[in-house]
Amino acid sequence: MSETVTIYLDDRAIEAPKGMNLVDACKLHGVDIPVFCYHPKMEPVGMCRMCLIELGFEQRDRTTGEVVLGEDGKPLVRWFPTLQTACTQVVSEGMHVRTTTEAVRRGRKDIIEFILTSHPLDCPVCDKGGECPLQELTMDFGPGKSRFLYDEKIHLAKRYPLGEQIYLDRERCIQCARCIRYVEEITDDPVLQFYERGRRLQIISTSEPGFDSKFSGNTTDICPVGALTTADFRFGARPWELDSAASICTHCPVGCNLTLNTRLDRDAGGRVIIKRVMPRQNEQVNEIWICDKGRFGHHFTAAPDRITTPLVRKGGKLVEATWSEALELVAGMLKSAGKAVGALAGPTLSNEDLWALRRLVEGQRGARLGVWPPTMTGGDLIAEVGVAQGTNFTDMGKGACIVVVASDLEEEAPIYWHRVKVAADRGATLVVVNGRATKLDRYTRHRVRYHYGDEVATLNGLLRQALGDAAPDIDGFDQLRAALENAPAVDAAAAQAIAGATDLVVIVGGEGLSMAAHGALMQAAANLLVATGHVGRPNNGLLAVWPGANTQGALDMGFTPEDATHIIDNAASFEALIIAGADPADEDPRAAAALQEAGFIVATALFLTPTAELADVVLPRMSFAERDGTFTNGERRVQRFCKAIDRVGESRADWQIFQQVGAALGQGRAMPTPGVVMAQIVERVPWYAGMDYPTLAEVAPQFPMVGGEDLYYGGTMYKNAGGLGRQWAVAAEQASYQARVRVPKAPAAPKPGKGELIVVPVRLLYDQGTEFYKTQLVHRRVPQAYVALNAGDAARLSVREGARVRVRLAGTEVEVAARVRASVPEGVALLPLNLGVGPLPHAASVGTVAVAEAVGA
Amino acid sequence: MGRGAPHPKMKAGRDVAHIILRDLDIPDIWKFDVYVENGGYEGLKKAVTLTPDEVIEVVKASGLRGRGGAGFPTGVKWSFIPKDAETTYVAVNADESEPGTFKDRQIMEGNPHQLIEGALICAYAIRARAVYIYCRGEFWDLTHALDARIEEARAAGFIGENILGSGWSCEVYTHLGAGAYICGEESALLNSLQGLLGQPRVRPPFPAQKGGGLYYEPTVVNNVETLTNVPWIMVNGADAYRQFGTEQSPGVKVFCVSGHVNRPGNYELPLGTTFRELIYEHAGGILDDKGLKGVLTAGASAPILPGSAEVLDTPLTYEDVQKVGSSLGSASVIVLDEDTDMVWAALKMVRFFKHESCGKCTPCREGTFWMERVLSRIHRGEATEGDIDLLDEVAAQIKGKCLCALGEFALNPAAATIAHFRDDYARRVSGVPESTAELETQAPIEAPVAAGD
């Protein structure tokens, strides 16, 4: 425990961590000092003046430094003559605080009355009504009646779009600046500003598009009044009409904890639908934040084009069928396929789904279990040297070093980016290793650039420089040392930062990498950690930016990207393929053709995707919101998500489907609940030992204490009652662990010839992903398909900004618009994935960019 | 605004020689050559022969206090700069924006080199390598002229590298504000200099501390007049400066006199001069020989004082003005004659504060707005007796809760006029006595200011 000081809170001695904000210290001891502008995630500004208290300090003798005692033997306290703001104080020894005196009560009443003078009294129609800190504190401290004449109120715009996603009600705004401070201090998107002054002081957006931040929705949570609302939820429901269910975001591997708010909805034909998605506090995972993709990207669950019944192919066409008809057909085909059965599992299959699928395939003695997409690998290395239990970015500051390799973290896993950036603000050293500039570069001096294809060599070089002459006694080190001899000198300062770190986390993405290249990079990253001794301890180890929300779970359940690649490469040898929640035909240029070669295909899907269109049987699967299950996030935290809405049509959960097929094949009785499936997983997967559903649902006190009935601090409106999950331990944490390094085997780097470029497919947060793109609200943020070039290359190729160009790479050709950007390295073309021009390879390759011939020319 | 002519009867044995307003004694002293011929930059030359700490000791010993309004001892302020600070700055507050204050303008127009010299001495004393002169936006022409003066001083080797062979280097820059009263508040001034919104900062850290100053480095922020005293003190010594004024308020002060007087203008006089002497001797008495109703001592910021004999005989010092219930502030003395309607006067001032409140903290933002609404109602004759008490309560409700001094000052016009001139309010409650069309044409309700419906 860190050092504490004694302060006197309402004449009661309490201990508080030295340097803690006074408001927080009081809250920890059960005393709520009312606040509007103060928020423990941000620096105090002392603006709203709501947290007024009486403050005094024990008098000390100037010469001796001793506390001066009064006649009664108690220390003499010198009180400030006026009330002071608690939020601008940090606790110090001998501080005296009074929060219940008449002066304090009066001060609070005065401030509330001031705030309410021009605040509209539209609580009955306000989105925040019922969960509004201002409403709450008015009830607690405000005067019953305003002395301000209603007719004299200032009137300002009620419906001002800061962007198309966030609306501002300028009358409700109390100028606490939480939103401005959040985007300035925390996410570094300084797109909100104050404009004007005095009573006309108001928030404006200075960006185009308006409020250009990937985290804009978080401001609506921390807004202590109803001034900021999302276009998604604005006037959508009253808070007390909403039910809430604990859930987990499915858009990326961070595994942000969510609360899904649902309600019976007239506009949805009287069905229960998701009305709002909010962050659910988990200080280990997402704190109290989520990105806008997670917040707004839920509409696919209620999309009208969901598949609602099983479909079977009859006369070349998919036609509706009953479940028994479809399951019987599937069971029959699997039976006749015998061992020649394989499975591809998509990114949002739960652990239970995966387990049931594995049992089904193995029950038929099939051996190929593929995880889709097969772009990244190295699950074995995660199991060996993944970030240790208890790793928390919030605990990283001075002394910690975070290396980010081959990832545009903000686009791929926004909350990792958010937390890494804030760790850097706290003093953690950041080393950004990438082939191009990304936003993370702003927070470090250590920007290590490589040529695409040299990723492994670059990490090897950093390791060689970091080690110097040191020769750790590690299995495989001699061979590695020999291999490192040829590694290039990269960046001495970055290597020194790594060598000097007390804690080291390496975050590995997959930008531009083939699966094999990614495997080698993971090995190089593991070597860096192992050889410098940064494994097996909290805040140390390897973290992969997996392509899917439950890629880690799929790896844990025995699915591999290697098998997925094998299945695509040898599709013709499979008499039956089960493609669960995956869409290879839309994501991999080879897959569409390969799947034609396969025998019988059964797909579980939400929508009639290109892959489903190829299938012989399509089974409607439930979305994450319709069922229970667990996902395992990138940090190997197994987290539960709960049913929030009724199933759409006749859809079933994947785990049910696979068990029902299994039962039809005589594999044994279907398990009744996902919790029972989990019990089976726990028995068979040692990493998951002890992780039954009740354990995963356990909660513990968190700081800051948000989401309670008291609406204190604000930030998210619900307490996390759904569980904090459990992180499984890696091998390096075990006493039996034998450290070892291996020589990474990187494939040759692409070598462009004359007139050629290296075309690098990149991931964007806002893309046309089947599920995400069902949210209309985000369409304006999804760019038209483009390729980005350096100005020099563009000039050489006579490509101008906005020109239509044809991009060829690895046997694929697409026509997109050109962007000329200084941030793109010379000789490289960045080609974003998933922007609606059909499947693209995910690995960088040699290619060309040429101006498209005009039609008819 | 007329210039105050030098008055023959200066106290403490001084006949003509001004310390600050030397342009009244020496024609064209704004010119570099004339300034140097008349002892200009001798103070800086002397300063660099001393150690920085010795310079601070001289200023401390002189008892010079901040002339911007707060009256904080200047040498003490300089001594707060940490000795081990690597980067320090001097920020000169030339945002002269208190109603009725026009002394800094005259200094910068008439005797600019003395300000530059004073700022450089301060920079030397705190080992600063840059001085920023923050001028209010309306001073644009004056600021361009000041830039030319700075170039002259640089050409002569008083600004730049290795000044006077001392090994110390310093640059001087001017910066124009954009027209906000709040930017005269030192921490808002620093924000504005940094290109941020002109809003005050939470203190501590204070400007002199790491984290509190310009670019968050230790910074001395001094008023124009304050620094203009410094060269004289360096040349003549602290004791010579202490011949003027009182023990607690040593030296001379430029008093800006305006309002209902025959000779409004700037008067440089020893501190301790009485209101009576200032108003009736120097400023030539009240217009049309009317009676005196009230005096504002520090523009709109300090509580108005009634025109009583007790007030008139009060010496203009930091301590004495405080004793009679106001403060000396920047010594912008606005004289109001017996016919002045104090409700009208209060409304003008409250409207000013409402307009200039930065909006950062609740009591000032909402309180000034509320006071203006109630006072307008009273002024229009639409109020009840209870509204006078309400106004008084709202003023009291602001007190002691604001983030910076602006809010705390903003309640004074209403509170002090009610305290001293309640009859003027009572008359308004029973109807509108006279035409006050000028103020009434202002719309009471503000329209939305930005797009959106």
HADDOCK unambig.tbl for C-alpha pairs under 7 A between the chains (distance, minus, plus):
assign (segid A and resid 45 and name CA) (segid B and resid 202 and name CA) 6.35 0.50 0.50
assign (segid A and resid 46 and name CA) (segid B and resid 202 and name CA) 6.48 0.50 0.50
assign (segid A and resid 47 and name CA) (segid B and resid 360 and name CA) 5.71 0.50 0.50
assign (segid A and resid 47 and name CA) (segid B and resid 361 and name CA) 4.45 0.50 0.50
assign (segid A and resid 47 and name CA) (segid B and resid 362 and name CA) 6.79 0.50 0.50
assign (segid A and resid 47 and name CA) (segid B and resid 403 and name CA) 6.94 0.50 0.50
assign (segid A and resid 48 and name CA) (segid B and resid 361 and name CA) 5.35 0.50 0.50
assign (segid A and resid 48 and name CA) (segid B and resid 362 and name CA) 5.23 0.50 0.50
assign (segid A and resid 49 and name CA) (segid B and resid 361 and name CA) 6.71 0.50 0.50
assign (segid A and resid 49 and name CA) (segid B and resid 362 and name CA) 6.54 0.50 0.50
assign (segid A and resid 49 and name CA) (segid B and resid 401 and name CA) 6.87 0.50 0.50
assign (segid A and resid 82 and name CA) (segid B and resid 400 and name CA) 5.65 0.50 0.50
assign (segid A and resid 83 and name CA) (segid B and resid 400 and name CA) 6.87 0.50 0.50
assign (segid A and resid 83 and name CA) (segid B and resid 401 and name CA) 6.80 0.50 0.50
assign (segid A and resid 110 and name CA) (segid B and resid 397 and name CA) 6.31 0.50 0.50
assign (segid A and resid 111 and name CA) (segid B and resid 362 and name CA) 6.96 0.50 0.50
assign (segid A and resid 111 and name CA) (segid B and resid 363 and name CA) 6.62 0.50 0.50
assign (segid A and resid 114 and name CA) (segid B and resid 362 and name CA) 6.77 0.50 0.50
assign (segid A and resid 114 and name CA) (segid B and resid 363 and name CA) 6.37 0.50 0.50
assign (segid A and resid 114 and name CA) (segid B and resid 366 and name CA) 5.55 0.50 0.50
assign (segid A and resid 114 and name CA) (segid B and resid 367 and name CA) 6.60 0.50 0.50
assign (segid A and resid 115 and name CA) (segid B and resid 362 and name CA) 6.60 0.50 0.50
assign (segid A and resid 115 and name CA) (segid B and resid 366 and name CA) 6.80 0.50 0.50
assign (segid A and resid 152 and name CA) (segid B and resid 373 and name CA) 6.85 0.50 0.50
assign (segid A and resid 152 and name CA) (segid B and resid 445 and name CA) 6.77 0.50 0.50
assign (segid A and resid 154 and name CA) (segid B and resid 445 and name CA) 6.25 0.50 0.50
assign (segid A and resid 154 and name CA) (segid B and resid 446 and name CA) 6.11 0.50 0.50
assign (segid A and resid 155 and name CA) (segid B and resid 446 and name CA) 6.64 0.50 0.50
assign (segid A and resid 155 and name CA) (segid B and resid 447 and name CA) 6.44 0.50 0.50
assign (segid A and resid 155 and name CA) (segid B and resid 448 and name CA) 6.13 0.50 0.50
assign (segid A and resid 156 and name CA) (segid B and resid 447 and name CA) 6.77 0.50 0.50
assign (segid A and resid 156 and name CA) (segid B and resid 448 and name CA) 4.29 0.50 0.50
assign (segid A and resid 156 and name CA) (segid B and resid 449 and name CA) 6.88 0.50 0.50
assign (segid A and resid 157 and name CA) (segid B and resid 448 and name CA) 5.59 0.50 0.50
assign (segid A and resid 157 and name CA) (segid B and resid 450 and name CA) 6.92 0.50 0.50
assign (segid A and resid 157 and name CA) (segid B and resid 452 and name CA) 5.68 0.50 0.50
assign (segid A and resid 157 and name CA) (segid B and resid 453 and name CA) 5.77 0.50 0.50
assign (segid A and resid 158 and name CA) (segid B and resid 453 and name CA) 6.15 0.50 0.50
assign (segid A and resid 159 and name CA) (segid B and resid 452 and name CA) 5.48 0.50 0.50
assign (segid A and resid 159 and name CA) (segid B and resid 453 and name CA) 5.36 0.50 0.50
assign (segid A and resid 160 and name CA) (segid B and resid 451 and name CA) 6.83 0.50 0.50
assign (segid A and resid 160 and name CA) (segid B and resid 452 and name CA) 4.54 0.50 0.50
assign (segid A and resid 160 and name CA) (segid B and resid 453 and name CA) 6.83 0.50 0.50
assign (segid A and resid 197 and name CA) (segid B and resid 357 and name CA) 6.67 0.50 0.50
assign (segid A and resid 197 and name CA) (segid B and resid 358 and name CA) 4.71 0.50 0.50
assign (segid A and resid 197 and name CA) (segid B and resid 359 and name CA) 5.34 0.50 0.50
assign (segid A and resid 198 and name CA) (segid B and resid 354 and name CA) 6.63 0.50 0.50
assign (segid A and resid 198 and name CA) (segid B and resid 355 and name CA) 6.54 0.50 0.50
assign (segid A and resid 198 and name CA) (segid B and resid 356 and name CA) 6.61 0.50 0.50
assign (segid A and resid 198 and name CA) (segid B and resid 357 and name CA) 4.62 0.50 0.50
assign (segid A and resid 198 and name CA) (segid B and resid 358 and name CA) 4.65 0.50 0.50
assign (segid A and resid 198 and name CA) (segid B and resid 359 and name CA) 3.77 0.50 0.50
assign (segid A and resid 198 and name CA) (segid B and resid 365 and name CA) 5.14 0.50 0.50
assign (segid A and resid 199 and name CA) (segid B and resid 359 and name CA) 5.93 0.50 0.50
assign (segid A and resid 199 and name CA) (segid B and resid 365 and name CA) 5.46 0.50 0.50
assign (segid A and resid 199 and name CA) (segid B and resid 366 and name CA) 6.53 0.50 0.50
assign (segid A and resid 199 and name CA) (segid B and resid 369 and name CA) 6.73 0.50 0.50
assign (segid A and resid 201 and name CA) (segid B and resid 359 and name CA) 5.92 0.50 0.50
